Amino acid sequence: MNATEMKEFLPEATTKTYTLVETCALAEQQLESRIINKKQVLQHCMYLIENCLYLLWSHLDYYMLRAIPRTKFGLSYAKSVSE
């Protein structure tokens, strides 16, 4: 990266002029902190998605297996199994 590209990654509050090495170090720190923040955001999103899918699955499990009456040809499933 050249100096102008590195300045894009520096914080806005930096008014001091830095050497090229210092600019590289600051840009690297900023990029690393952005990566860490993005990883945390993705982990939180993944946690939310997993919990939403579990909630959906548990509701489907309940309503499909327990709440919907099982009928077979007009008879309840329990009666037809015992016959």
Distance bins in CASP14 RR format, pairs under 12 A and 6 or more apart:
PFRMAT RR
TARGET T0000
AUTHOR 0000-0000-0000
RMODE 2
METHOD distances of the structure
MODEL  1
1 7 0 0 0 0 1 0 0 0 0 0 0
1 8 0 0 0 0 1 0 0 0 0 0 0
1 9 0 0 0 0 1 0 0 0 0 0 0
1 10 0 0 0 0 0 1 0 0 0 0 0
1 20 0 0 0 0 0 1 0 0 0 0 0
1 23 0 0 0 0 1 0 0 0 0 0 0
1 24 1 0 0 1 0 0 0 0 0 0 0
1 27 1 0 0 1 0 0 0 0 0 0 0
1 28 0 0 0 0 1 0 0 0 0 0 0
1 31 0 0 0 0 0 1 0 0 0 0 0
2 8 0 0 0 0 0 1 0 0 0 0 0
2 20 0 0 0 0 1 0 0 0 0 0 0
2 23 0 0 0 0 0 1 0 0 0 0 0
2 24 0 0 0 0 0 1 0 0 0 0 0
2 27 0 0 0 0 0 1 0 0 0 0 0
3 9 0 0 0 0 0 1 0 0 0 0 0
3 10 0 0 0 0 0 1 0 0 0 0 0
3 17 0 0 0 0 0 1 0 0 0 0 0
3 18 0 0 0 0 1 0 0 0 0 0 0
3 19 0 0 0 0 0 1 0 0 0 0 0
3 20 1 0 0 1 0 0 0 0 0 0 0
3 21 0 0 0 0 0 1 0 0 0 0 0
3 22 0 0 0 0 0 1 0 0 0 0 0
3 23 1 0 0 1 0 0 0 0 0 0 0
3 24 0 0 0 0 1 0 0 0 0 0 0
3 26 0 0 0 0 0 1 0 0 0 0 0
3 27 0 0 0 0 1 0 0 0 0 0 0
4 10 0 0 0 0 0 1 0 0 0 0 0
4 20 0 0 0 0 0 1 0 0 0 0 0
4 23 0 0 0 0 0 1 0 0 0 0 0
4 27 0 0 0 0 0 1 0 0 0 0 0
5 23 0 0 0 0 0 1 0 0 0 0 0
5 24 0 0 0 0 0 1 0 0 0 0 0
5 27 0 0 0 0 1 0 0 0 0 0 0
5 31 0 0 0 0 0 1 0 0 0 0 0
6 14 0 0 0 0 0 1 0 0 0 0 0
6 18 0 0 0 0 1 0 0 0 0 0 0
6 19 0 0 0 0 0 1 0 0 0 0 0
6 20 0 0 0 0 1 0 0 0 0 0 0
6 21 0 0 0 0 0 1 0 0 0 0 0
6 22 0 0 0 0 0 1 0 0 0 0 0
6 23 1 0 1 0 0 0 0 0 0 0 0
6 24 1 0 0 1 0 0 0 0 0 0 0
6 25 0 0 0 0 1 0 0 0 0 0 0
6 26 1 0 0 1 0 0 0 0 0 0 0
6 27 1 0 1 0 0 0 0 0 0 0 0
6 28 0 0 0 0 1 0 0 0 0 0 0
6 29 0 0 0 0 0 1 0 0 0 0 0
6 30 0 0 0 0 1 0 0 0 0 0 0
6 31 0 0 0 0 1 0 0 0 0 0 0
7 14 0 0 0 0 1 0 0 0 0 0 0
7 15 0 0 0 0 0 1 0 0 0 0 0
7 17 0 0 0 0 0 1 0 0 0 0 0
7 18 0 0 0 0 1 0 0 0 0 0 0
7 20 0 0 0 0 0 1 0 0 0 0 0
7 23 1 0 0 1 0 0 0 0 0 0 0
7 24 0 0 0 0 0 1 0 0 0 0 0
7 26 0 0 0 0 1 0 0 0 0 0 0
7 27 1 0 0 1 0 0 0 0 0 0 0
7 30 0 0 0 0 0 1 0 0 0 0 0
8 14 0 0 0 0 0 1 0 0 0 0 0
8 23 0 0 0 0 0 1 0 0 0 0 0
8 26 0 0 0 0 0 1 0 0 0 0 0
8 27 0 0 0 0 1 0 0 0 0 0 0
8 30 0 0 0 0 1 0 0 0 0 0 0
8 31 0 0 0 0 0 1 0 0 0 0 0
8 34 0 0 0 0 0 1 0 0 0 0 0
9 23 0 0 0 0 1 0 0 0 0 0 0
9 24 0 0 0 0 0 1 0 0 0 0 0
9 25 0 0 0 0 0 1 0 0 0 0 0
9 26 1 0 0 1 0 0 0 0 0 0 0
9 27 1 0 1 0 0 0 0 0 0 0 0
9 28 0 0 0 0 1 0 0 0 0 0 0
9 29 0 0 0 0 1 0 0 0 0 0 0
9 30 1 0 1 0 0 0 0 0 0 0 0
9 31 1 0 1 0 0 0 0 0 0 0 0
9 32 0 0 0 0 0 1 0 0 0 0 0
9 33 0 0 0 0 0 1 0 0 0 0 0
9 34 0 0 0 0 1 0 0 0 0 0 0
9 35 0 0 0 0 0 1 0 0 0 0 0
10 16 0 0 0 0 0 1 0 0 0 0 0
10 17 0 0 0 0 0 1 0 0 0 0 0
10 18 0 0 0 0 1 0 0 0 0 0 0
10 22 0 0 0 0 0 1 0 0 0 0 0
10 23 1 0 0 1 0 0 0 0 0 0 0
10 24 0 0 0 0 0 1 0 0 0 0 0
10 25 0 0 0 0 0 1 0 0 0 0 0
10 26 1 0 1 0 0 0 0 0 0 0 0
10 27 1 0 0 1 0 0 0 0 0 0 0
10 28 0 0 0 0 0 1 0 0 0 0 0
10 29 0 0 0 0 1 0 0 0 0 0 0
10 30 1 0 0 1 0 0 0 0 0 0 0
10 31 0 0 0 0 0 1 0 0 0 0 0
10 33 0 0 0 0 0 1 0 0 0 0 0
10 34 0 0 0 0 0 1 0 0 0 0 0
11 18 0 0 0 0 0 1 0 0 0 0 0
11 23 0 0 0 0 0 1 0 0 0 0 0
11 26 1 0 0 1 0 0 0 0 0 0 0
11 27 0 0 0 0 0 1 0 0 0 0 0
11 29 0 0 0 0 1 0 0 0 0 0 0
11 30 1 0 0 1 0 0 0 0 0 0 0
11 31 0 0 0 0 0 1 0 0 0 0 0
11 33 0 0 0 0 1 0 0 0 0 0 0
11 34 0 0 0 0 0 1 0 0 0 0 0
12 30 0 0 0 0 0 1 0 0 0 0 0
13 26 0 0 0 0 0 1 0 0 0 0 0
13 30 0 0 0 0 0 1 0 0 0 0 0
14 22 0 0 0 0 0 1 0 0 0 0 0
14 23 0 0 0 0 1 0 0 0 0 0 0
14 26 1 0 0 1 0 0 0 0 0 0 0
14 27 0 0 0 0 0 1 0 0 0 0 0
14 29 0 0 0 0 0 1 0 0 0 0 0
14 30 0 0 0 0 1 0 0 0 0 0 0
16 22 0 0 0 0 1 0 0 0 0 0 0
16 23 0 0 0 0 0 1 0 0 0 0 0
16 26 0 0 0 0 0 1 0 0 0 0 0
17 23 0 0 0 0 1 0 0 0 0 0 0
17 26 0 0 0 0 0 1 0 0 0 0 0
18 24 0 0 0 0 1 0 0 0 0 0 0
18 25 0 0 0 0 1 0 0 0 0 0 0
18 26 1 0 0 1 0 0 0 0 0 0 0
18 27 0 0 0 0 1 0 0 0 0 0 0
19 25 0 0 0 0 1 0 0 0 0 0 0
19 26 0 0 0 0 0 1 0 0 0 0 0
20 26 0 0 0 0 0 1 0 0 0 0 0
20 27 0 0 0 0 0 1 0 0 0 0 0
21 27 0 0 0 0 0 1 0 0 0 0 0
21 28 0 0 0 0 0 1 0 0 0 0 0
22 28 0 0 0 0 0 1 0 0 0 0 0
22 29 0 0 0 0 0 1 0 0 0 0 0
23 29 0 0 0 0 0 1 0 0 0 0 0
23 30 0 0 0 0 0 1 0 0 0 0 0
24 30 0 0 0 0 0 1 0 0 0 0 0
24 31 0 0 0 0 0 1 0 0 0 0 0
25 31 0 0 0 0 0 1 0 0 0 0 0
25 32 0 0 0 0 0 1 0 0 0 0 0
26 32 0 0 0 0 0 1 0 0 0 0 0
26 33 0 0 0 0 0 1 0 0 0 0 0
27 33 0 0 0 0 0 1 0 0 0 0 0
27 34 0 0 0 0 0 1 0 0 0 0 0
28 34 0 0 0 0 0 1 0 0 0 0 0
28 35 0 0 0 0 0 1 0 0 0 0 0
29 35 0 0 0 0 0 1 0 0 0 0 0
29 36 0 0 0 0 0 1 0 0 0 0 0
30 36 0 0 0 0 0 1 0 0 0 0 0
30 37 0 0 0 0 0 1 0 0 0 0 0
31 37 0 0 0 0 0 1 0 0 0 0 0
31 38 0 0 0 0 0 1 0 0 0 0 0
32 38 0 0 0 0 0 1 0 0 0 0 0
32 39 0 0 0 0 0 1 0 0 0 0 0
33 39 0 0 0 0 0 1 0 0 0 0 0
33 40 0 0 0 0 0 1 0 0 0 0 0
34 40 0 0 0 0 0 1 0 0 0 0 0
34 41 0 0 0 0 0 1 0 0 0 0 0
35 41 0 0 0 0 0 1 0 0 0 0 0
35 42 0 0 0 0 0 1 0 0 0 0 0
36 42 0 0 0 0 0 1 0 0 0 0 0
36 43 0 0 0 0 0 1 0 0 0 0 0
37 43 0 0 0 0 0 1 0 0 0 0 0
37 44 0 0 0 0 0 1 0 0 0 0 0
38 44 0 0 0 0 0 1 0 0 0 0 0
38 45 0 0 0 0 0 1 0 0 0 0 0
39 45 0 0 0 0 0 1 0 0 0 0 0
39 46 0 0 0 0 0 1 0 0 0 0 0
40 46 0 0 0 0 0 1 0 0 0 0 0
40 47 0 0 0 0 0 1 0 0 0 0 0
41 47 0 0 0 0 0 1 0 0 0 0 0
41 48 0 0 0 0 0 1 0 0 0 0 0
42 48 0 0 0 0 0 1 0 0 0 0 0
42 49 0 0 0 0 0 1 0 0 0 0 0
43 49 0 0 0 0 0 1 0 0 0 0 0
43 50 0 0 0 0 0 1 0 0 0 0 0
44 50 0 0 0 0 0 1 0 0 0 0 0
44 51 0 0 0 0 0 1 0 0 0 0 0
45 51 0 0 0 0 0 1 0 0 0 0 0
45 52 0 0 0 0 0 1 0 0 0 0 0
46 52 0 0 0 0 0 1 0 0 0 0 0
46 53 0 0 0 0 0 1 0 0 0 0 0
47 53 0 0 0 0 0 1 0 0 0 0 0
47 54 0 0 0 0 0 1 0 0 0 0 0
48 54 0 0 0 0 0 1 0 0 0 0 0
48 55 0 0 0 0 0 1 0 0 0 0 0
49 55 0 0 0 0 0 1 0 0 0 0 0
49 56 0 0 0 0 0 1 0 0 0 0 0
50 56 0 0 0 0 0 1 0 0 0 0 0
50 57 0 0 0 0 0 1 0 0 0 0 0
51 57 0 0 0 0 0 1 0 0 0 0 0
51 58 0 0 0 0 0 1 0 0 0 0 0
52 58 0 0 0 0 0 1 0 0 0 0 0
52 59 0 0 0 0 0 1 0 0 0 0 0
53 59 0 0 0 0 0 1 0 0 0 0 0
53 60 0 0 0 0 0 1 0 0 0 0 0
54 60 0 0 0 0 0 1 0 0 0 0 0
54 61 0 0 0 0 0 1 0 0 0 0 0
55 61 0 0 0 0 0 1 0 0 0 0 0
55 62 0 0 0 0 0 1 0 0 0 0 0
56 62 0 0 0 0 0 1 0 0 0 0 0
56 63 0 0 0 0 0 1 0 0 0 0 0
56 64 0 0 0 0 0 1 0 0 0 0 0
57 63 0 0 0 0 0 1 0 0 0 0 0
57 64 0 0 0 0 0 1 0 0 0 0 0
57 65 0 0 0 0 0 1 0 0 0 0 0
58 64 0 0 0 0 0 1 0 0 0 0 0
58 65 0 0 0 0 0 1 0 0 0 0 0
58 66 0 0 0 0 0 1 0 0 0 0 0
59 65 0 0 0 0 0 1 0 0 0 0 0
59 66 0 0 0 0 0 1 0 0 0 0 0
59 67 0 0 0 0 1 0 0 0 0 0 0
60 66 0 0 0 0 0 1 0 0 0 0 0
60 67 0 0 0 0 0 1 0 0 0 0 0
60 68 0 0 0 0 0 1 0 0 0 0 0
61 67 0 0 0 0 0 1 0 0 0 0 0
61 68 0 0 0 0 0 1 0 0 0 0 0
62 68 0 0 0 0 1 0 0 0 0 0 0
63 69 0 0 0 0 0 1 0 0 0 0 0
64 70 0 0 0 0 0 1 0 0 0 0 0
65 77 0 0 0 0 0 1 0 0 0 0 0
68 77 0 0 0 0 0 1 0 0 0 0 0
69 75 0 0 0 0 0 1 0 0 0 0 0
69 76 1 0 0 1 0 0 0 0 0 0 0
69 77 0 0 0 0 1 0 0 0 0 0 0
69 78 0 0 0 0 0 1 0 0 0 0 0
69 79 0 0 0 0 0 1 0 0 0 0 0
70 76 1 0 0 1 0 0 0 0 0 0 0
70 77 1 1 0 0 0 0 0 0 0 0 0
70 78 1 0 0 1 0 0 0 0 0 0 0
70 79 0 0 0 0 0 1 0 0 0 0 0
70 80 0 0 0 0 1 0 0 0 0 0 0
70 81 0 0 0 0 1 0 0 0 0 0 0
71 77 1 0 0 1 0 0 0 0 0 0 0
71 78 0 0 0 0 0 1 0 0 0 0 0
71 79 0 0 0 0 1 0 0 0 0 0 0
71 80 0 0 0 0 1 0 0 0 0 0 0
72 78 0 0 0 0 0 1 0 0 0 0 0
72 79 0 0 0 0 1 0 0 0 0 0 0
72 80 1 0 1 0 0 0 0 0 0 0 0
72 81 0 0 0 0 1 0 0 0 0 0 0
72 83 0 0 0 0 0 1 0 0 0 0 0
73 79 0 0 0 0 0 1 0 0 0 0 0
73 80 1 0 0 1 0 0 0 0 0 0 0
73 83 0 0 0 0 0 1 0 0 0 0 0
74 80 0 0 0 0 1 0 0 0 0 0 0
75 81 0 0 0 0 1 0 0 0 0 0 0
75 82 0 0 0 0 0 1 0 0 0 0 0
75 83 0 0 0 0 1 0 0 0 0 0 0
76 82 0 0 0 0 1 0 0 0 0 0 0
76 83 0 0 0 0 0 1 0 0 0 0 0
77 83 0 0 0 0 0 1 0 0 0 0 0
END
